[in-house]
């Protein structure tokens, strides 16, 4: 069945990974909603916060909704802001950091594993 | 290689489907960019415009960036606006219509076929 909802109706959960700071996630569309192939999550990162600097064998497709940040990779750091899109290939070490004075908000889509 | 870009750097193409009206697409992330599993597109629909009323065996995961519209299904129409997310399951007939006075802009992610 089709789903049409404001994103704020989906609860926000703290990202409990010990290497993350001030980062929250909302699982908008995933297995529970009937998604067969990939999941849409919305991240919120407070000023000074960041996601873990980690790698995994799946990609990220990201769209920045609000705020400013940088993508930290092993050999470079790339700034981004609202309305940028970001592709992180599988197995590339990466981190998203809020470098602004307000909330950073982005969508991050990942494949669903079996 | 990671990609970090403003979405406006990606050219906008007219959706030439004869059942679409005043609809434009930007392919942000797809096979060419190295995406292995799914593609991120950004649609822009002018006031009065719409996507084709059609169905296909793959799902849509959508996030509304700007504007107002409705999702037309076979038996109902569901209004949405900025910051709504939408899931359209495979094989469900659907159409996105701009019902506002300004541009409707949304992301639409689909699986990549082999």
Backbone of each chain as ProteinMPNN parsed JSONL, in Angstrom:
{"seq_chain_A": "XXXXXXXXXXXXXXXXXXXXXXXXXXXXXXXXXXXXXXXXXXXXXXXXXXXXXXXXXXXXXXXXXXXXXXXXXXXXXXXXXXXXXXXXXXXXXXXXXXXXXXXXXXXXXXXXXX", "coords_chain_A": {"N_chain_A": [[0.83, -1.195, 0.0], [0.465, 2.239, -0.734], [2.327, 4.859, 0.867], [2.042, 8.015, 2.351], [3.347, 10.614, 3.995], [4.188, 13.146, 6.456], [7.625, 13.736, 7.243], [8.158, 14.199, 9.912], [6.368, 12.713, 11.366], [7.534, 10.312, 11.805], [9.293, 8.656, 14.312], [12.22, 10.002, 15.916], [15.374, 8.671, 16.543], [18.129, 8.331, 18.768], [21.401, 7.984, 17.467], [23.233, 5.4, 18.533], [25.797, 4.473, 18.31], [29.069, 4.46, 19.551], [30.968, 6.064, 18.429], [29.659, 8.096, 17.209], [28.316, 11.428, 17.393], [25.855, 13.466, 18.802], [23.821, 12.807, 16.933], [20.951, 11.864, 15.097], [18.435, 9.606, 13.956], [15.826, 8.891, 11.602], [13.879, 6.323, 10.466], [12.469, 6.33, 7.561], [11.447, 4.862, 5.306], [11.462, 1.452, 5.043], [12.069, -2.095, 5.436], [9.803, -2.782, 7.041], [7.846, -1.092, 6.028], [7.411, -2.21, 3.644], [9.313, -1.947, 1.698], [11.186, -3.24, -0.944], [13.874, -3.182, -1.792], [15.604, -1.008, -1.004], [16.353, 1.376, 1.612], [15.071, 4.384, 3.043], [16.401, 6.827, 5.041], [16.341, 9.525, 7.417], [18.662, 11.758, 8.596], [19.618, 13.725, 11.406], [21.87, 16.075, 12.555], [23.348, 17.678, 15.192], [24.875, 20.98, 15.723], [28.405, 20.693, 15.736], [28.264, 17.969, 15.886], [28.641, 14.53, 14.633], [28.708, 11.694, 12.374], [29.743, 8.202, 12.7], [33.187, 7.546, 11.803], [33.611, 5.409, 9.461], [33.553, 2.267, 7.574], [31.828, 0.197, 5.168], [30.416, -2.562, 3.322], [28.478, -1.458, 1.582], [26.812, 1.081, -0.346], [26.187, 4.68, 0.013], [23.567, 6.903, -0.772], [22.971, 10.216, -0.766], [21.126, 13.155, 0.159], [21.226, 16.536, 0.85], [19.303, 18.318, 3.06], [19.265, 20.509, 4.728], [21.417, 22.876, 6.272], [25.043, 22.776, 6.877], [28.053, 21.032, 6.122], [30.791, 18.633, 6.255], [32.143, 16.04, 4.247], [34.078, 13.56, 5.404], [36.777, 11.809, 4.241], [39.249, 9.177, 3.749], [41.521, 10.42, 2.618], [40.832, 13.021, 2.065], [38.754, 15.943, 2.675], [35.532, 17.009, 2.04], [33.589, 19.818, 1.556], [30.077, 20.494, 2.014], [26.69, 21.609, 1.421], [23.243, 22.598, 1.969], [21.085, 21.167, -0.439], [22.997, 19.811, -1.864], [24.026, 16.74, -3.376], [25.281, 13.503, -2.504], [27.419, 10.825, -3.158], [28.583, 7.922, -1.769], [30.74, 5.391, -2.366], [30.632, 1.725, -2.0], [32.642, 0.305, 0.641], [34.253, 2.527, 1.129], [35.853, 4.54, 3.423], [34.216, 6.803, 5.582], [32.706, 9.826, 6.862], [30.207, 11.986, 8.172], [30.157, 15.322, 9.016], [28.837, 17.951, 10.952], [29.44, 21.223, 10.221], [28.432, 23.672, 10.621], [26.464, 26.317, 12.181], [23.958, 25.574, 12.752], [21.36, 23.065, 12.679], [22.193, 20.122, 10.866], [20.761, 18.367, 8.245], [19.954, 15.495, 6.522], [19.021, 13.193, 3.893], [19.582, 9.693, 3.678], [20.129, 6.993, 1.73], [20.16, 3.488, 1.626], [21.062, 0.153, 0.494], [18.866, -2.627, 1.105], [19.575, -5.419, 3.008], [19.353, -9.015, 2.818]], "CA_chain_A": [[0.0, 0.0, 0.0], [1.248, 3.477, -0.791], [2.465, 5.631, 2.109], [2.264, 9.449, 2.127], [3.418, 11.104, 5.387], [5.249, 14.101, 6.785], [8.73, 12.977, 7.853], [8.158, 14.38, 11.366], [5.54, 11.68, 11.988], [8.368, 9.142, 12.096], [10.09, 9.001, 15.498], [13.661, 10.216, 15.807], [16.109, 7.862, 17.528], [19.555, 8.669, 18.893], [22.353, 7.003, 16.933], [23.919, 5.041, 19.781], [27.198, 4.136, 18.014], [29.888, 5.265, 20.478], [31.783, 7.024, 17.669], [28.808, 9.175, 16.688], [28.029, 12.467, 18.394], [24.715, 14.364, 18.562], [23.245, 12.379, 15.652], [19.642, 11.225, 15.253], [17.987, 8.962, 12.715], [14.428, 8.476, 11.423], [13.746, 5.34, 9.384], [11.235, 6.706, 6.861], [10.944, 3.743, 4.49], [12.343, 0.282, 5.152], [11.409, -3.415, 5.304], [8.481, -2.743, 7.697], [6.909, -0.365, 5.167], [7.248, -3.001, 2.438], [10.349, -1.632, 0.7], [11.856, -4.48, -1.306], [15.279, -3.086, -2.233], [16.467, -0.011, -0.359], [15.712, 2.063, 2.738], [15.3, 5.83, 3.131], [16.509, 7.319, 6.415], [16.633, 10.945, 7.524], [19.58, 12.025, 9.709], [19.749, 15.076, 11.932], [23.125, 16.177, 13.304], [23.431, 18.995, 15.829], [26.167, 21.641, 15.523], [29.481, 19.99, 16.431], [28.055, 16.521, 15.871], [29.15, 13.775, 13.476], [28.437, 10.255, 12.281], [31.008, 7.463, 12.879], [34.126, 7.434, 10.671], [33.604, 3.942, 9.307], [33.322, 1.779, 6.219], [30.992, -0.989, 5.086], [30.384, -2.977, 1.914], [27.342, -0.936, 0.82], [26.912, 2.482, -0.713], [25.231, 5.679, 0.499], [23.132, 7.988, -1.655], [22.606, 11.223, 0.228], [20.697, 14.472, -0.306], [21.311, 17.429, 2.01], [18.07, 19.099, 3.139], [19.418, 21.708, 5.557], [22.663, 23.003, 7.027], [26.377, 22.753, 6.258], [28.891, 20.009, 6.722], [31.821, 18.107, 5.369], [32.303, 14.597, 4.117], [35.462, 13.213, 5.719], [37.224, 10.549, 3.641], [40.579, 8.892, 4.283], [42.557, 11.332, 2.133], [40.365, 14.392, 1.851], [37.502, 16.365, 3.29], [34.81, 17.751, 1.003], [32.472, 20.543, 2.163], [28.786, 20.464, 1.32], [25.624, 22.351, 2.086], [21.881, 22.354, 1.515], [20.813, 20.897, -1.861], [24.04, 18.98, -2.465], [23.865, 15.296, -3.249], [26.548, 12.846, -2.181], [27.491, 9.371, -3.365], [29.726, 7.257, -1.124], [30.746, 4.01, -2.878], [30.878, 0.682, -1.002], [34.014, 0.101, 1.149], [35.031, 3.77, 1.265], [35.712, 5.042, 4.797], [33.544, 8.104, 5.453], [32.054, 10.42, 8.038], [29.506, 13.248, 7.92], [30.31, 16.223, 10.168], [28.171, 19.25, 10.893], [30.436, 22.286, 10.405], [27.71, 24.943, 10.688], [25.94, 26.756, 13.479], [22.583, 25.106, 12.895], [21.176, 21.641, 12.451], [22.422, 19.506, 9.551], [19.697, 17.391, 8.02], [20.118, 14.885, 5.192], [18.498, 11.859, 3.604], [20.624, 8.723, 3.313], [19.486, 5.767, 1.236], [21.055, 2.324, 1.619], [20.39, -1.077, 0.055], [18.393, -3.531, 2.162], [20.175, -6.748, 2.918], [18.356, -10.071, 3.104]], "C_chain_A": [[0.868, 1.25, 0.0], [1.245, 4.176, 0.574], [2.765, 7.077, 1.735], [2.224, 10.112, 3.496], [4.437, 12.215, 5.522], [6.38, 13.366, 7.523], [8.711, 13.088, 9.377], [7.246, 13.393, 12.095], [6.339, 10.432, 12.35], [9.281, 9.489, 13.27], [11.582, 9.104, 15.187], [14.343, 9.407, 16.902], [17.549, 8.351, 17.583], [20.373, 7.577, 18.211], [23.299, 6.645, 18.077], [25.367, 4.602, 19.546], [28.112, 5.053, 18.834], [30.777, 6.269, 19.734], [30.953, 8.105, 16.99], [28.593, 10.2, 17.786], [26.831, 13.294, 17.928], [24.039, 14.092, 17.212], [21.979, 11.554, 15.89], [19.19, 10.671, 13.908], [16.484, 8.715, 12.76], [14.398, 7.51, 10.241], [12.419, 5.614, 8.671], [10.639, 5.512, 6.114], [11.943, 2.599, 4.576], [11.526, -0.99, 4.967], [9.969, -3.386, 5.859], [7.422, -2.086, 6.819], [6.723, -1.092, 3.83], [8.284, -2.716, 1.357], [11.123, -2.897, 0.341], [13.369, -4.359, -1.472], [16.17, -2.117, -1.478], [15.649, 0.764, 0.668], [16.073, 3.538, 2.708], [15.3, 6.239, 4.605], [16.773, 8.82, 6.391], [17.492, 11.146, 8.779], [19.508, 13.486, 10.114], [20.994, 15.098, 12.81], [23.201, 17.583, 13.884], [24.786, 19.654, 15.543], [27.249, 20.945, 16.351], [29.368, 18.474, 16.385], [28.59, 15.862, 14.607], [28.675, 12.329, 13.528], [29.773, 9.51, 12.464], [31.886, 7.526, 11.618], [34.328, 5.934, 10.447], [33.435, 3.565, 7.832], [32.463, 0.528, 6.288], [30.805, -1.317, 3.61], [29.137, -2.52, 1.146], [27.497, 0.57, 0.647], [25.956, 3.366, 0.077], [24.856, 6.583, -0.666], [22.431, 8.995, -0.753], [22.097, 12.478, -0.46], [20.587, 15.37, 0.921], [20.111, 18.377, 1.999], [18.285, 20.44, 3.82], [20.803, 21.702, 6.187], [23.917, 22.883, 6.175], [27.211, 21.665, 6.901], [30.07, 19.682, 5.848], [31.789, 16.597, 5.399], [33.776, 14.318, 4.353], [35.748, 11.847, 5.097], [38.647, 10.288, 4.144], [41.608, 9.928, 3.857], [42.081, 12.739, 1.857], [39.089, 14.664, 2.637], [36.793, 17.259, 2.275], [33.617, 18.461, 1.64], [31.198, 20.387, 1.34], [27.803, 21.339, 2.071], [24.284, 21.923, 1.513], [21.799, 22.17, -0.008], [21.996, 20.28, -2.609], [23.576, 17.519, -2.409], [25.244, 14.673, -3.116], [26.414, 11.366, -2.483], [28.754, 8.863, -2.681], [29.711, 5.809, -1.59], [30.953, 2.994, -1.749], [32.362, 0.659, -0.601], [34.869, 1.36, 1.177], [34.771, 4.335, 2.671], [35.19, 6.473, 4.741], [32.915, 8.542, 6.766], [31.359, 11.703, 7.604], [29.622, 14.104, 9.178], [29.518, 17.498, 9.936], [29.225, 20.326, 11.166], [29.755, 23.65, 10.539], [27.233, 25.262, 12.096], [24.5, 26.314, 13.701], [22.546, 23.616, 12.559], [21.541, 21.244, 11.015], [21.395, 18.391, 9.399], [19.885, 16.811, 6.632], [19.404, 13.539, 5.113], [19.668, 10.949, 3.278], [19.935, 7.419, 2.95], [20.526, 4.66, 1.144], [20.311, 1.107, 1.067], [19.931, -1.882, 1.273], [19.036, -4.896, 1.951], [19.114, -7.782, 3.262], [18.457, -10.542, 4.551]], "O_chain_A": [[1.898, 1.295, 0.673], [0.278, 4.086, 1.33], [3.633, 7.341, 0.904], [1.158, 10.169, 4.109], [5.434, 12.241, 4.8], [6.117, 12.478, 8.334], [9.188, 12.188, 10.068], [7.342, 13.252, 13.314], [5.868, 9.591, 13.117], [9.971, 10.508, 13.233], [12.118, 8.402, 14.329], [13.93, 9.455, 18.061], [18.12, 8.741, 16.564], [20.078, 6.391, 18.355], [24.074, 7.485, 18.535], [26.095, 4.378, 20.513], [27.951, 6.273, 18.815], [31.281, 7.216, 20.338], [31.497, 8.941, 16.269], [28.678, 9.878, 18.971], [26.801, 13.765, 16.791], [23.728, 15.013, 16.458], [21.936, 10.677, 16.753], [19.528, 11.212, 12.855], [15.93, 8.376, 13.806], [14.843, 7.849, 9.145], [11.365, 5.176, 9.131], [9.461, 5.196, 6.279], [13.114, 2.751, 4.23], [10.429, -0.961, 4.41], [9.043, -3.897, 5.23], [6.251, -2.465, 6.853], [5.959, -0.635, 2.98], [8.151, -3.187, 0.227], [11.662, -3.561, 1.227], [14.08, -5.351, -1.305], [17.365, -2.369, -1.323], [14.42, 0.803, 0.605], [17.204, 3.912, 2.398], [14.322, 6.022, 5.322], [17.368, 9.328, 5.441], [17.102, 10.755, 9.879], [19.356, 14.371, 9.272], [21.159, 14.258, 13.694], [23.126, 18.567, 13.148], [25.738, 18.971, 15.164], [27.038, 20.643, 17.525], [30.288, 17.772, 16.804], [28.945, 16.536, 13.64], [28.296, 11.815, 14.58], [30.831, 10.135, 12.391], [31.371, 7.555, 10.501], [35.107, 5.284, 11.144], [33.207, 4.415, 6.971], [32.376, -0.122, 7.329], [31.008, -0.462, 2.747], [28.777, -3.145, 0.149], [28.217, 1.233, 1.394], [25.034, 2.874, 0.727], [25.714, 6.983, -1.454], [21.45, 8.685, -0.078], [22.574, 12.834, -1.538], [19.941, 15.016, 1.907], [19.923, 19.142, 1.054], [17.575, 21.404, 3.533], [21.305, 20.652, 6.587], [23.869, 22.888, 4.945], [27.086, 21.407, 8.098], [30.33, 20.343, 4.843], [31.463, 15.967, 6.405], [34.63, 14.782, 3.596], [35.065, 10.863, 5.38], [39.192, 11.101, 4.892], [42.484, 10.284, 4.646], [42.88, 13.58, 1.444], [38.449, 13.762, 3.177], [37.405, 18.17, 1.716], [32.733, 17.811, 2.198], [31.244, 20.177, 0.128], [28.049, 21.754, 3.203], [24.2, 21.014, 0.688], [22.387, 22.944, -0.763], [22.0, 20.231, -3.839], [22.832, 17.122, -1.511], [26.244, 15.239, -3.558], [25.426, 10.73, -2.116], [29.858, 9.319, -2.978], [28.788, 5.065, -1.26], [31.399, 3.361, -0.662], [33.232, 0.96, -1.418], [36.095, 1.267, 1.241], [33.627, 4.576, 3.055], [35.668, 7.273, 3.937], [32.635, 7.733, 7.65], [31.875, 12.429, 6.755], [29.239, 13.677, 10.267], [29.535, 18.056, 8.839], [29.837, 20.333, 12.234], [30.434, 24.676, 10.567], [27.557, 24.569, 13.06], [23.894, 26.643, 14.72], [23.556, 23.006, 12.208], [21.225, 21.964, 10.068], [21.191, 17.582, 10.305], [19.969, 17.56, 5.658], [19.212, 12.851, 6.115], [20.644, 11.387, 2.667], [19.241, 6.819, 3.771], [21.633, 4.869, 0.646], [19.086, 1.03, 1.156], [20.544, -1.816, 2.338], [19.03, -5.442, 0.848], [18.113, -7.476, 3.909], [17.703, -11.42, 4.969]]}, "seq_chain_B": "XXXXXXXXXXXXXXXXXXXXXXXXXXXXXXXXXXXXXXXXXXXXXXXXXXXXXXXXXXXXXXXXXXXXXXXXXXXXXXXXXXXXXXXXXXXXXXXXXXXXXXXXXXXXXXXXXX", "coords_chain_B": {"N_chain_B": [[34.658, 6.326, -6.578], [33.971, 8.976, -4.346], [31.244, 11.291, -4.69], [30.398, 14.681, -4.521], [28.214, 17.187, -4.857], [26.405, 20.145, -5.92], [22.918, 19.922, -6.643], [22.05, 21.376, -8.803], [24.09, 21.362, -10.628], [23.712, 19.222, -12.227], [22.368, 18.465, -15.355], [19.056, 19.385, -16.381], [16.449, 17.569, -17.799], [13.776, 17.426, -20.133], [10.91, 15.51, -19.427], [9.896, 13.286, -21.701], [7.809, 11.589, -22.141], [4.602, 11.112, -23.489], [2.392, 11.324, -21.916], [3.087, 12.863, -19.8], [3.283, 16.136, -18.292], [4.856, 19.256, -18.409], [7.114, 18.488, -16.896], [10.283, 17.775, -15.504], [13.473, 16.172, -15.314], [16.348, 15.328, -13.379], [19.098, 13.286, -13.4], [20.651, 12.401, -10.717], [22.271, 10.458, -9.327], [23.374, 7.503, -10.68], [23.881, 4.555, -12.732], [26.11, 5.451, -14.258], [27.51, 6.991, -12.434], [28.485, 5.113, -10.829], [26.746, 3.835, -9.131], [25.599, 0.945, -7.548], [23.102, -0.267, -6.977], [20.712, 1.356, -6.826], [19.052, 4.299, -8.077], [19.18, 7.858, -7.843], [16.984, 10.401, -8.577], [15.992, 13.727, -9.428], [12.989, 15.396, -9.62], [11.242, 18.016, -11.277], [8.286, 19.776, -11.377], [6.166, 21.847, -13.071], [3.637, 24.35, -12.143], [0.396, 22.99, -12.559], [1.386, 20.851, -13.925], [2.211, 17.314, -14.438], [3.231, 13.893, -13.778], [3.335, 10.832, -15.772], [0.364, 8.787, -15.568], [0.825, 5.808, -14.53], [2.023, 2.353, -14.287], [4.503, 0.069, -13.003], [6.864, -2.622, -12.554], [8.481, -1.902, -10.367], [9.406, -0.185, -7.35], [8.828, 3.166, -5.942], [10.663, 5.466, -4.005], [10.176, 8.409, -2.429], [10.914, 11.852, -1.734], [9.68, 14.933, -0.77], [10.752, 18.033, -1.738], [9.972, 20.634, -2.189], [7.051, 22.645, -2.634], [3.63, 21.689, -3.509], [1.378, 18.943, -3.878], [-0.443, 16.149, -5.353], [-0.743, 12.632, -4.871], [-1.874, 10.52, -7.206], [-3.784, 7.669, -7.219], [-5.25, 4.479, -8.197], [-7.696, 4.269, -6.809], [-7.828, 6.385, -5.069], [-6.819, 9.753, -4.073], [-4.068, 11.342, -2.755], [-3.105, 14.059, -0.873], [-0.013, 15.938, -0.667], [2.846, 17.684, 0.634], [5.77, 19.828, 0.882], [8.464, 18.218, 2.519], [7.201, 15.833, 2.985], [7.321, 12.26, 2.814], [7.092, 9.59, 0.45], [5.963, 6.392, -0.394], [5.676, 4.272, -3.052], [4.512, 1.209, -3.868], [5.727, -1.603, -5.894], [4.072, -2.196, -9.034], [1.803, -0.645, -8.561], [-0.526, 1.583, -9.789], [0.143, 4.958, -10.493], [0.504, 8.537, -10.108], [2.063, 11.728, -10.067], [0.978, 14.89, -9.245], [1.241, 18.375, -9.633], [-0.324, 20.552, -7.516], [-0.176, 23.072, -6.657], [0.731, 26.617, -6.649], [3.282, 27.07, -7.301], [6.527, 25.771, -8.203], [6.831, 22.247, -8.033], [8.944, 20.048, -6.398], [10.756, 17.109, -6.165], [12.572, 14.287, -4.825], [13.174, 11.115, -6.298], [13.677, 7.805, -5.881], [14.774, 4.851, -7.41], [15.083, 1.278, -8.037], [17.991, -0.061, -9.7], [18.05, -1.692, -12.754], [19.422, -4.716, -14.214]], "CA_chain_B": [[35.053, 7.603, -5.976], [32.842, 9.726, -3.771], [30.775, 12.46, -5.44], [29.752, 15.7, -3.668], [27.867, 18.203, -5.868], [25.063, 20.75, -5.861], [22.064, 19.234, -7.62], [21.874, 22.202, -9.994], [25.156, 21.056, -11.588], [23.272, 18.122, -13.094], [21.413, 19.035, -16.305], [17.643, 19.055, -16.301], [15.931, 17.115, -19.095], [12.318, 17.313, -20.213], [10.352, 14.152, -19.485], [9.26, 13.339, -23.017], [6.615, 10.735, -22.138], [3.514, 11.954, -23.995], [1.378, 11.497, -20.865], [3.6, 13.773, -18.769], [3.144, 17.54, -18.664], [5.658, 20.246, -17.684], [7.9, 17.732, -15.917], [11.714, 17.742, -15.826], [14.201, 15.207, -14.481], [17.819, 15.341, -13.293], [19.617, 12.014, -12.888], [21.751, 12.773, -9.824], [23.173, 9.319, -9.091], [22.907, 6.324, -11.406], [24.936, 3.619, -13.16], [27.294, 6.202, -14.706], [28.226, 7.494, -11.261], [28.983, 3.948, -10.108], [25.752, 3.307, -8.189], [25.378, -0.471, -7.854], [21.784, -0.833, -6.658], [19.542, 2.206, -6.998], [19.348, 5.592, -8.702], [18.509, 9.019, -7.267], [16.603, 11.407, -9.568], [15.255, 14.874, -8.89], [11.956, 15.837, -10.551], [10.648, 19.335, -11.124], [6.996, 19.805, -12.085], [5.626, 23.203, -13.03], [2.217, 24.392, -11.754], [-0.459, 22.373, -13.576], [2.059, 19.708, -14.567], [2.062, 15.987, -13.822], [3.953, 12.745, -14.336], [2.36, 9.911, -16.38], [-0.401, 7.869, -14.7], [1.309, 4.521, -15.054], [2.511, 1.39, -13.304], [5.69, -0.677, -13.42], [7.14, -3.62, -11.507], [9.454, -1.475, -9.352], [8.895, 0.773, -6.369], [9.376, 4.525, -5.823], [10.794, 6.092, -2.685], [10.124, 9.823, -2.816], [10.935, 12.866, -0.673], [9.233, 16.186, -1.385], [11.663, 19.118, -1.345], [9.377, 21.963, -2.373], [5.784, 22.688, -3.349], [2.424, 20.96, -3.083], [0.872, 18.109, -4.95], [-1.188, 14.981, -4.894], [-0.427, 11.337, -5.441], [-3.096, 9.933, -7.759], [-3.757, 6.21, -7.302], [-6.467, 4.066, -8.914], [-8.932, 4.469, -6.047], [-7.795, 7.566, -4.189], [-5.817, 10.777, -4.325], [-3.552, 11.705, -1.427], [-2.334, 15.296, -0.979], [1.28, 15.996, 0.038], [3.573, 18.94, 0.476], [7.175, 19.852, 1.296], [8.905, 17.42, 3.672], [6.527, 14.539, 3.043], [7.926, 11.169, 2.049], [6.07, 8.798, -0.245], [6.376, 5.077, -0.886], [4.763, 3.653, -4.02], [4.967, -0.176, -4.065], [5.745, -2.096, -7.268], [2.806, -2.573, -9.686], [0.667, 0.199, -8.177], [-0.661, 2.677, -10.751], [0.369, 6.19, -9.719], [0.83, 9.772, -10.823], [2.339, 12.872, -9.203], [0.445, 16.116, -9.859], [1.454, 19.634, -8.933], [-1.613, 21.206, -7.264], [0.109, 24.384, -6.074], [0.98, 27.756, -7.552], [4.716, 27.184, -7.542], [7.167, 24.546, -8.644], [6.902, 21.06, -7.179], [10.273, 19.465, -6.579], [10.9, 15.938, -5.283], [13.514, 13.22, -5.146], [12.531, 9.812, -6.525], [14.716, 6.765, -5.969], [14.285, 3.594, -8.011], [16.131, 0.264, -8.178], [18.621, -0.159, -11.018], [17.888, -3.02, -13.343], [20.671, -5.162, -14.862]], "C_chain_B": [[33.832, 8.36, -5.48], [32.511, 10.931, -4.659], [30.068, 13.392, -4.452], [29.483, 16.9, -4.572], [26.539, 18.873, -5.568], [24.185, 20.135, -6.949], [21.911, 20.036, -8.908], [22.982, 22.009, -11.038], [24.757, 19.947, -12.555], [22.21, 18.661, -14.042], [19.996, 18.508, -16.104], [17.167, 18.669, -17.701], [14.405, 17.078, -19.039], [11.931, 15.838, -20.183], [9.476, 14.096, -20.732], [8.049, 12.414, -23.142], [5.398, 11.589, -22.512], [2.409, 12.163, -22.961], [1.867, 12.349, -19.703], [3.389, 15.198, -19.25], [4.05, 18.4, -17.784], [6.498, 19.613, -16.576], [9.335, 17.563, -16.409], [12.403, 16.8, -14.848], [15.699, 15.504, -14.512], [18.244, 14.004, -12.698], [20.839, 12.327, -12.023], [22.758, 11.633, -9.673], [22.583, 8.096, -9.779], [24.089, 5.428, -11.767], [26.225, 4.346, -13.527], [28.156, 6.677, -13.539], [28.739, 6.338, -10.401], [27.991, 3.359, -9.114], [25.466, 1.846, -8.512], [23.924, -0.931, -7.771], [20.575, 0.035, -6.95], [19.984, 3.579, -7.482], [18.541, 6.682, -8.024], [18.263, 10.047, -8.371], [15.888, 12.545, -8.866], [14.279, 15.34, -9.962], [11.513, 17.261, -10.228], [9.394, 19.372, -11.987], [6.432, 21.221, -11.952], [4.157, 23.19, -12.602], [1.345, 23.852, -12.889], [0.144, 21.13, -14.222], [1.848, 18.406, -13.799], [2.962, 14.974, -14.503], [2.918, 11.8, -14.962], [1.61, 9.101, -15.31], [-0.092, 6.465, -15.193], [1.703, 3.578, -13.917], [3.708, 0.652, -13.889], [6.09, -1.586, -12.266], [8.223, -3.196, -10.521], [8.843, -0.347, -8.511], [9.486, 2.173, -6.58], [9.536, 4.856, -4.345], [11.059, 7.57, -2.957], [10.262, 10.7, -1.573], [10.653, 14.208, -1.33], [10.06, 17.349, -0.842], [10.969, 20.477, -1.338], [8.012, 21.807, -3.043], [4.704, 21.801, -2.75], [1.935, 20.094, -4.224], [-0.066, 17.058, -4.433], [-0.681, 13.745, -5.614], [-1.748, 10.742, -5.897], [-2.886, 8.425, -7.861], [-5.056, 5.767, -7.98], [-7.734, 4.402, -8.147], [-8.91, 5.664, -5.115], [-6.733, 8.555, -4.649], [-5.356, 11.275, -2.962], [-2.706, 12.972, -1.567], [-1.012, 15.191, -0.218], [1.867, 17.384, -0.163], [5.021, 18.746, 0.893], [7.415, 19.022, 2.555], [8.034, 16.199, 3.942], [7.421, 13.501, 2.352], [6.808, 10.28, 1.538], [6.686, 7.467, -0.659], [5.3, 4.569, -1.832], [5.272, 2.242, -4.284], [4.991, -0.559, -5.551], [4.32, -2.392, -7.752], [1.594, -1.78, -9.211], [0.623, 1.403, -9.129], [-0.625, 4.009, -10.007], [0.729, 7.356, -10.63], [1.103, 10.859, -9.781], [1.858, 14.12, -9.931], [0.806, 17.313, -9.015], [0.094, 20.313, -8.764], [-1.416, 22.614, -6.703], [0.333, 25.446, -7.134], [2.458, 27.941, -7.852], [5.256, 25.82, -7.919], [7.07, 23.443, -7.587], [8.243, 20.393, -7.464], [10.391, 18.276, -5.639], [11.995, 15.011, -5.781], [12.725, 11.947, -5.379], [13.626, 8.781, -6.76], [14.093, 5.472, -6.487], [15.43, 2.564, -8.04], [16.722, 0.304, -9.594], [18.461, -1.585, -11.52], [19.199, -3.405, -14.027], [20.616, -4.928, -16.361]], "O_chain_B": [[32.788, 8.374, -6.131], [33.393, 11.51, -5.293], [29.246, 12.951, -3.65], [30.423, 17.563, -5.009], [25.638, 18.239, -5.019], [24.66, 19.859, -8.051], [21.674, 19.469, -9.974], [22.841, 22.432, -12.185], [25.4, 19.76, -13.588], [21.236, 19.26, -13.585], [19.777, 17.36, -15.717], [17.454, 19.369, -18.673], [13.822, 16.736, -18.01], [12.561, 15.014, -20.844], [8.448, 14.767, -20.813], [7.341, 12.456, -24.148], [5.18, 12.653, -21.933], [1.586, 13.067, -23.103], [1.142, 12.539, -18.726], [3.322, 15.454, -20.453], [4.018, 18.287, -16.559], [6.58, 20.137, -15.465], [9.572, 17.25, -17.576], [11.974, 16.648, -13.704], [16.245, 15.884, -15.547], [17.797, 13.634, -11.613], [21.941, 12.499, -12.545], [23.957, 11.828, -9.869], [21.451, 7.699, -9.506], [25.163, 5.535, -11.177], [27.313, 3.909, -13.152], [29.38, 6.754, -13.648], [29.358, 6.564, -9.361], [28.35, 2.477, -8.334], [25.121, 1.535, -9.652], [23.553, -1.898, -8.435], [19.512, -0.487, -7.288], [21.14, 3.969, -7.317], [17.379, 6.483, -7.67], [19.201, 10.508, -9.022], [15.253, 12.346, -7.83], [14.685, 15.644, -11.084], [11.422, 17.654, -9.065], [9.432, 19.044, -13.173], [6.247, 21.721, -10.843], [3.498, 22.154, -12.683], [1.537, 24.217, -14.048], [-0.53, 20.437, -14.985], [1.37, 18.403, -12.665], [3.397, 15.161, -15.639], [1.725, 11.957, -14.702], [2.176, 8.774, -14.267], [-0.685, 5.995, -16.165], [1.712, 3.958, -12.747], [3.903, 0.615, -15.104], [5.699, -1.346, -11.123], [8.833, -4.058, -9.889], [7.902, 0.332, -8.922], [10.482, 2.352, -7.281], [8.657, 4.564, -3.535], [12.03, 7.934, -3.62], [9.789, 10.341, -0.495], [11.294, 14.58, -2.313], [10.065, 17.613, 0.36], [11.339, 21.365, -0.57], [7.832, 20.949, -3.907], [4.842, 21.249, -1.658], [2.058, 20.46, -5.393], [-0.445, 17.049, -3.262], [-0.259, 13.787, -6.769], [-2.636, 10.487, -5.084], [-1.943, 7.958, -8.5], [-5.887, 6.614, -8.307], [-8.74, 4.778, -8.747], [-9.9, 5.924, -4.431], [-5.88, 8.249, -5.481], [-6.182, 11.594, -2.107], [-1.709, 12.975, -2.289], [-0.907, 14.444, 0.755], [1.429, 18.147, -1.024], [5.442, 17.635, 1.217], [6.665, 19.112, 3.527], [8.121, 15.598, 5.013], [8.172, 13.823, 1.431], [5.723, 10.223, 2.116], [7.788, 7.423, -1.205], [4.137, 4.451, -1.447], [6.347, 2.077, -4.861], [4.344, 0.093, -6.369], [3.465, -2.794, -6.962], [0.461, -2.204, -9.439], [1.598, 2.143, -9.258], [-1.301, 4.164, -8.989], [1.189, 7.179, -11.758], [0.451, 10.903, -8.737], [2.256, 14.39, -11.064], [0.686, 17.263, -7.791], [-0.571, 20.619, -9.754], [-2.383, 23.272, -6.317], [0.155, 25.218, -8.331], [2.841, 28.861, -8.574], [4.52, 24.835, -7.949], [7.214, 23.699, -6.391], [8.624, 20.199, -8.618], [10.153, 18.413, -4.439], [12.304, 14.952, -6.971], [11.708, 11.721, -4.722], [14.398, 8.877, -7.714], [13.02, 5.062, -6.046], [16.603, 2.936, -8.065], [16.038, 0.656, -10.555], [18.708, -2.551, -10.797], [19.997, -2.537, -14.38], [21.573, -5.24, -17.07]]}, "name": "protein", "num_of_chains": 2, "seq": "XXXXXXXXXXXXXXXXXXXXXXXXXXXXXXXXXXXXXXXXXXXXXXXXXXXXXXXXXXXXXXXXXXXXXXXXXXXXXXXXXXXXXXXXXXXXXXXXXXXXXXXXXXXXXXXXXXXXXXXXXXXXXXXXXXXXXXXXXXXXXXXXXXXXXXXXXXXXXXXXXXXXXXXXXXXXXXXXXXXXXXXXXXXXXXXXXXXXXXXXXXXXXXXXXXXXXXXXXXXXXXXXXXXX"}
